[in-house]
Amino acid sequence: VSLILRAGLTGKLDENQCPEWYNDDHSRPEGVYQNIICTEEYCALAFSVAAMIGVIKIFACVFRLSFLVSFLGHPVISGFSTGSAIIIGCSQLKYFLGYALPSTDHVHELLHGLIKDIHNIKPAPLLLGCTWLAYLMVTKRLARKDRRFKMLGPLGPLLGCIAGTLLVWGFPALREKYHVRHVGDVPGGIFPVSAGNITFTLEQFDKIKVTAVSAALIGYMESIAIAKNLAGQHSYSIDAGQELLALGISNVIGAMFSCYPVTGSFSRSAVANTTGAQTQLAGVVTAVGMLVVLLCLTPMFYYLPMFALAAIVLNSVMQLVAYDVAIELWKVKKWDFVLWVVSFLGTLFVGPLEGIALSVLMSICLIIHESVRPHITVLWRLPGTNIYRSIDQEKHGQFVEGVLIVRVGASLYFANAQYVKEALLKFIEDLAQVQDHTEYLVLEMASVVSIDSTAAHVIRDVIEELRRRGIVTTFAMVNRRAMDTLKRASVVLCAGEGWFFPSVDEAVRSCLSHRYMRESKSGDVEEGGEAREAEENFLLINQDPEVGVSNDLHHTYTTVMVRVPSAVAGIVHLISSIFVGKGYRIVNAQVENIQHTYHLVNQERKLADKDIEPLREQLEKKLLEIYQKPGRDANGRRTERVRTGNLAEVLARSRAGSTASALSFADTSPTMAATLSGRGGGEGGAGVDVDEEAEIERQRHGLIEALRAERVKVEEGEMAKKQVEELEARLAAL
């Protein structure tokens, strides 16, 4: 904040306020600024800035504007802090080197002045300054590593100042002969009232408005950052509005009593935390101590050496040079790294205010760019599941024939609505190269929090445009807020209320059911098919067995999803034996009727990407040996063709080479026991009718086939005879 104030007020005093500055007789020394020549006028301007900062923060608290500080992101603040630390550190080098440096906020000017007059360097202050700096660094490190020296951290600077004062006082030659500068006279007494010096004329406001706003934002960011850090350490919460109010009142009252603009301090907060401060009473004690010093102890600071103060400043700002943050940002996100660099270099070479303004402008541009080009992605289905994921996220998936599923990843408003429309039409054109014709568009809108009138109008245009192309537009996962807007804009009426669904899976199923009924009415399906059957006995998306393998659904395991047309005894053992044969360990399994889910690891890790596709292909091949596609009998009823006669042989072949102890799943629980539609006839398996009234008969046939499979295992020594006896008892009970 002090750096922003100095940069913002430099040259702000006009000719009436500081006539000495504008003299043309060249009597003004080079490198001396208005705060030195016209101290009282400059201080009055600083008090006005402090008062304005307080008013801004109180105003922000009342109207809950603390969110505005979000535009100063972590990369911007970190880059600014690093640049400011380097400028402050360079400005203190004059007390080490023994000669004056330009009073500027541009690091290149400081370095130029340092190099130009390097021949004027004084050995004594350089040696003493480096010694004091090394002492402070050692005490800080020692306090961190050894708890016995914990108090050396906060007391190190105080002890250094005392030692330096005694040294300069005891050896007059240091200050008289060896150019060691010291503080000199410090005005004592109570702080003067300055309320009369605060002015808010239009001209004054124009001078300080940018400085006040910048200092208010940066000061609040610093305060809230250290407050959140300490709150996290001690498990308590903070109120951002209360922080704003406290800082605002402090600045307004302080400005009336000759105070500089104030904010939360990283260093002093850290010292208070280290020494065990728990409440605001610590601040009261500090204030009383400062008052005692001002009233009684200012003469003790006369011989305080400037190299000791400079060493304290340098030691403090070193920790603000956050080069490690830049490295981390480069790894995490390149654009955040760019913001850090812009803020850092802008602060160093252009100026603190300009550097912040430039980086904030870039941040806003990035936000606008991302909002006007929201992430739009095509979804496909994980085989064997009702889960739909992005094609960019999931490598193995299946498109639903005739259905395009698109996820819109941001709220829709006037700036991005047209882009979304163009992207949707482009997706449809691209998909036409993969499949014959797109009949349905499903818009997944879970991430769309709000929609404005322009976006609603564009959505209606999309619906009508696609309708002319013979494509039905459906919506999934629309939240209440967006739905209300769509209703008021007549979008729901345009699309049809029946085309809004709570999930993508329901939307896709409704699209396929609608297509089936439409084809039924047009005579494109087998004679005897009815719309009622499509609703009551909905066709699976794919009647073949489906297998999906994903490394993205679980953070630790590879997930294998299997869906079969009907439950068949021994399927679990068939699938498990394939896993075991490849050396994979089954961590968890869940089987519910026709839906199977397995979690696998290979040597306690997820499967490698190169192993996923071979595993999926092998599972599909084995399952296709069991199942055939469904057909219809002469009466138009569905039939399921299952190669039950070959199941035991397929199971036995799949287990060849694997040991029985490795199989840990028995297909005998109610959810895992398979029920067949009927007994297969012959090698190929004859078709049998599905009859809901023959439930007991189906269970009997299912148990017979399960018993046959278990007997095969018993012969191979893979299962105790107890399982066979249990199955025989259940069969007898029927």
Secondary structure in CASP SS format (residue, H / E / C, confidence):
PFRMAT SS
TARGET T0000
AUTHOR 0000-0000-0000
METHOD secondary structure of the structure
MODEL  1
V C 1.00
S H 1.00
L H 1.00
I H 1.00
L H 1.00
R H 1.00
A H 1.00
G H 1.00
L H 1.00
T C 1.00
G C 1.00
K C 1.00
L C 1.00
D C 1.00
E C 1.00
N C 1.00
Q C 1.00
C C 1.00
P H 1.00
E H 1.00
W H 1.00
Y H 1.00
N C 1.00
D C 1.00
D C 1.00
H C 1.00
S C 1.00
R C 1.00
P C 1.00
E C 1.00
G C 1.00
V C 1.00
Y C 1.00
Q H 1.00
N H 1.00
I H 1.00
I H 1.00
C C 1.00
T H 1.00
E H 1.00
E H 1.00
Y H 1.00
C H 1.00
A H 1.00
L H 1.00
A H 1.00
F H 1.00
S H 1.00
V H 1.00
A H 1.00
A H 1.00
M H 1.00
I H 1.00
G H 1.00
V H 1.00
I H 1.00
K H 1.00
I H 1.00
F H 1.00
A H 1.00
C H 1.00
V H 1.00
F C 1.00
R C 1.00
L C 1.00
S H 1.00
F H 1.00
L H 1.00
V H 1.00
S H 1.00
F H 1.00
L C 1.00
G C 1.00
H H 1.00
P H 1.00
V H 1.00
I H 1.00
S H 1.00
G H 1.00
F H 1.00
S H 1.00
T H 1.00
G H 1.00
S H 1.00
A H 1.00
I H 1.00
I H 1.00
I H 1.00
G H 1.00
C H 1.00
S H 1.00
Q C 1.00
L H 1.00
K H 1.00
Y H 1.00
F H 1.00
L H 1.00
G C 1.00
Y C 1.00
A C 1.00
L C 1.00
P C 1.00
S C 1.00
T C 1.00
D C 1.00
H C 1.00
V H 1.00
H H 1.00
E H 1.00
L H 1.00
L H 1.00
H H 1.00
G H 1.00
L H 1.00
I H 1.00
K H 1.00
D C 1.00
I H 1.00
H H 1.00
N H 1.00
I C 1.00
K C 1.00
P H 1.00
A H 1.00
P H 1.00
L H 1.00
L H 1.00
L H 1.00
G H 1.00
C H 1.00
T H 1.00
W H 1.00
L H 1.00
A H 1.00
Y H 1.00
L H 1.00
M H 1.00
V H 1.00
T H 1.00
K H 1.00
R H 1.00
L H 1.00
A H 1.00
R H 1.00
K H 1.00
D C 1.00
R H 1.00
R H 1.00
F H 1.00
K C 1.00
M C 1.00
L H 1.00
G H 1.00
P H 1.00
L H 1.00
G H 1.00
P H 1.00
L H 1.00
L H 1.00
G H 1.00
C H 1.00
I H 1.00
A H 1.00
G H 1.00
T H 1.00
L H 1.00
L H 1.00
V H 1.00
W H 1.00
G H 1.00
F C 1.00
P H 1.00
A H 1.00
L H 1.00
R H 1.00
E H 1.00
K C 1.00
Y C 1.00
H C 1.00
V C 1.00
R C 1.00
H E 1.00
V C 1.00
G C 1.00
D C 1.00
V C 1.00
P C 1.00
G C 1.00
G C 1.00
I C 1.00
F C 1.00
P C 1.00
V C 1.00
S C 1.00
A H 1.00
G H 1.00
N H 1.00
I C 1.00
T C 1.00
F C 1.00
T C 1.00
L H 1.00
E H 1.00
Q H 1.00
F H 1.00
D H 1.00
K H 1.00
I H 1.00
K H 1.00
V H 1.00
T H 1.00
A H 1.00
V H 1.00
S H 1.00
A H 1.00
A H 1.00
L H 1.00
I H 1.00
G H 1.00
Y H 1.00
M H 1.00
E H 1.00
S H 1.00
I H 1.00
A H 1.00
I H 1.00
A H 1.00
K H 1.00
N H 1.00
L H 1.00
A H 1.00
G H 1.00
Q H 1.00
H H 1.00
S C 1.00
Y C 1.00
S C 1.00
I C 1.00
D C 1.00
A H 1.00
G H 1.00
Q H 1.00
E H 1.00
L H 1.00
L H 1.00
A H 1.00
L H 1.00
G H 1.00
I H 1.00
S H 1.00
N H 1.00
V H 1.00
I H 1.00
G H 1.00
A H 1.00
M C 1.00
F C 1.00
S C 1.00
C C 1.00
Y C 1.00
P C 1.00
V C 1.00
T C 1.00
G C 1.00
S C 1.00
F H 1.00
S H 1.00
R H 1.00
S H 1.00
A H 1.00
V H 1.00
A H 1.00
N H 1.00
T H 1.00
T C 1.00
G C 1.00
A C 1.00
Q C 1.00
T C 1.00
Q C 1.00
L H 1.00
A H 1.00
G H 1.00
V H 1.00
V H 1.00
T H 1.00
A H 1.00
V H 1.00
G H 1.00
M H 1.00
L H 1.00
V H 1.00
V H 1.00
L H 1.00
L H 1.00
C H 1.00
L H 1.00
T H 1.00
P H 1.00
M H 1.00
F H 1.00
Y C 1.00
Y C 1.00
L C 1.00
P E 1.00
M H 1.00
F H 1.00
A H 1.00
L H 1.00
A H 1.00
A H 1.00
I H 1.00
V H 1.00
L H 1.00
N H 1.00
S H 1.00
V H 1.00
M H 1.00
Q C 1.00
L C 1.00
V C 1.00
A C 1.00
Y H 1.00
D H 1.00
V H 1.00
A H 1.00
I H 1.00
E H 1.00
L H 1.00
W H 1.00
K H 1.00
V H 1.00
K C 1.00
K H 1.00
W H 1.00
D H 1.00
F H 1.00
V H 1.00
L H 1.00
W H 1.00
V H 1.00
V H 1.00
S H 1.00
F H 1.00
L H 1.00
G H 1.00
T H 1.00
L H 1.00
F H 1.00
V H 1.00
G C 1.00
P H 1.00
L H 1.00
E H 1.00
G H 1.00
I H 1.00
A H 1.00
L H 1.00
S H 1.00
V H 1.00
L H 1.00
M H 1.00
S H 1.00
I H 1.00
C H 1.00
L H 1.00
I H 1.00
I H 1.00
H H 1.00
E H 1.00
S H 1.00
V H 1.00
R C 1.00
P C 1.00
H C 1.00
I E 1.00
T E 1.00
V E 1.00
L E 1.00
W E 1.00
R E 1.00
L C 1.00
P C 1.00
G C 1.00
T C 1.00
N C 1.00
I C 1.00
Y E 1.00
R E 1.00
S E 1.00
I C 1.00
D C 1.00
Q C 1.00
E C 1.00
K C 1.00
H C 1.00
G C 1.00
Q E 1.00
F C 1.00
V C 1.00
E C 1.00
G C 1.00
V E 1.00
L E 1.00
I E 1.00
V E 1.00
R E 1.00
V E 1.00
G C 1.00
A C 1.00
S C 1.00
L E 1.00
Y C 1.00
F C 1.00
A C 1.00
N C 1.00
A H 1.00
Q H 1.00
Y H 1.00
V H 1.00
K H 1.00
E H 1.00
A H 1.00
L H 1.00
L H 1.00
K H 1.00
F H 1.00
I H 1.00
E H 1.00
D H 1.00
L H 1.00
A C 1.00
Q C 1.00
V C 1.00
Q C 1.00
D C 1.00
H C 1.00
T C 1.00
E C 1.00
Y E 1.00
L E 1.00
V E 1.00
L E 1.00
E E 1.00
M C 1.00
A C 1.00
S C 1.00
V C 1.00
V C 1.00
S C 1.00
I E 1.00
D C 1.00
S H 1.00
T H 1.00
A H 1.00
A H 1.00
H H 1.00
V H 1.00
I H 1.00
R H 1.00
D H 1.00
V H 1.00
I H 1.00
E H 1.00
E H 1.00
L H 1.00
R H 1.00
R H 1.00
R C 1.00
G C 1.00
I C 1.00
V E 1.00
T E 1.00
T E 1.00
F E 1.00
A E 1.00
M C 1.00
V C 1.00
N C 1.00
R H 1.00
R H 1.00
A H 1.00
M H 1.00
D H 1.00
T H 1.00
L H 1.00
K H 1.00
R H 1.00
A C 1.00
S C 1.00
V H 1.00
V H 1.00
L H 1.00
C H 1.00
A H 1.00
G C 1.00
E H 1.00
G H 1.00
W H 1.00
F E 1.00
F E 1.00
P C 1.00
S C 1.00
V H 1.00
D H 1.00
E H 1.00
A H 1.00
V H 1.00
R H 1.00
S H 1.00
C H 1.00
L H 1.00
S H 1.00
H H 1.00
R H 1.00
Y H 1.00
M H 1.00
R H 1.00
E H 1.00
S H 1.00
K H 1.00
S H 1.00
G C 1.00
D C 1.00
V C 1.00
E C 1.00
E C 1.00
G C 1.00
G C 1.00
E C 1.00
A H 1.00
R H 1.00
E H 1.00
A H 1.00
E H 1.00
E H 1.00
N C 1.00
F C 1.00
L C 1.00
L C 1.00
I C 1.00
N C 1.00
Q C 1.00
D C 1.00
P C 1.00
E E 1.00
V E 1.00
G E 1.00
V E 1.00
S E 1.00
N C 1.00
D C 1.00
L C 1.00
H C 1.00
H C 1.00
T C 1.00
Y C 1.00
T E 1.00
T E 1.00
V E 1.00
M E 1.00
V E 1.00
R E 1.00
V C 1.00
P C 1.00
S C 1.00
A C 1.00
V C 1.00
A C 1.00
G C 1.00
I H 1.00
V H 1.00
H H 1.00
L H 1.00
I H 1.00
S H 1.00
S H 1.00
I H 1.00
F H 1.00
V H 1.00
G H 1.00
K C 1.00
G C 1.00
Y C 1.00
R E 1.00
I E 1.00
V E 1.00
N E 1.00
A E 1.00
Q E 1.00
V E 1.00
E E 1.00
N C 1.00
I C 1.00
Q E 1.00
H E 1.00
T E 1.00
Y E 1.00
H E 1.00
L E 1.00
V E 1.00
N E 1.00
Q C 1.00
E C 1.00
R E 1.00
K C 1.00
L C 1.00
A C 1.00
D H 1.00
K H 1.00
D H 1.00
I H 1.00
E H 1.00
P H 1.00
L H 1.00
R H 1.00
E H 1.00
Q H 1.00
L H 1.00
E H 1.00
K H 1.00
K H 1.00
L H 1.00
L H 1.00
E C 1.00
I C 1.00
Y E 1.00
Q C 1.00
K C 1.00
P C 1.00
G E 1.00
R E 1.00
D C 1.00
A C 1.00
N C 1.00
G C 1.00
R C 1.00
R E 1.00
T E 1.00
E E 1.00
R C 1.00
V E 1.00
R C 1.00
T H 1.00
G H 1.00
N H 1.00
L H 1.00
A H 1.00
E H 1.00
V H 1.00
L H 1.00
A H 1.00
R H 1.00
S H 1.00
R C 1.00
A C 1.00
G C 1.00
S C 1.00
T C 1.00
A H 1.00
S H 1.00
A H 1.00
L C 1.00
S C 1.00
F C 1.00
A C 1.00
D C 1.00
T C 1.00
S C 1.00
P C 1.00
T C 1.00
M C 1.00
A C 1.00
A C 1.00
T C 1.00
L C 1.00
S C 1.00
G C 1.00
R C 1.00
G C 1.00
G C 1.00
G C 1.00
E C 1.00
G C 1.00
G C 1.00
A C 1.00
G C 1.00
V E 1.00
D E 1.00
V C 1.00
D C 1.00
E H 1.00
E H 1.00
A H 1.00
E H 1.00
I H 1.00
E H 1.00
R H 1.00
Q H 1.00
R H 1.00
H H 1.00
G H 1.00
L H 1.00
I H 1.00
E H 1.00
A H 1.00
L H 1.00
R H 1.00
A H 1.00
E H 1.00
R H 1.00
V H 1.00
K H 1.00
V H 1.00
E H 1.00
E C 1.00
G C 1.00
E C 1.00
M C 1.00
A C 1.00
K H 1.00
K H 1.00
Q H 1.00
V H 1.00
E H 1.00
E H 1.00
L H 1.00
E H 1.00
A H 1.00
R H 1.00
L H 1.00
A H 1.00
A H 1.00
L C 1.00
END
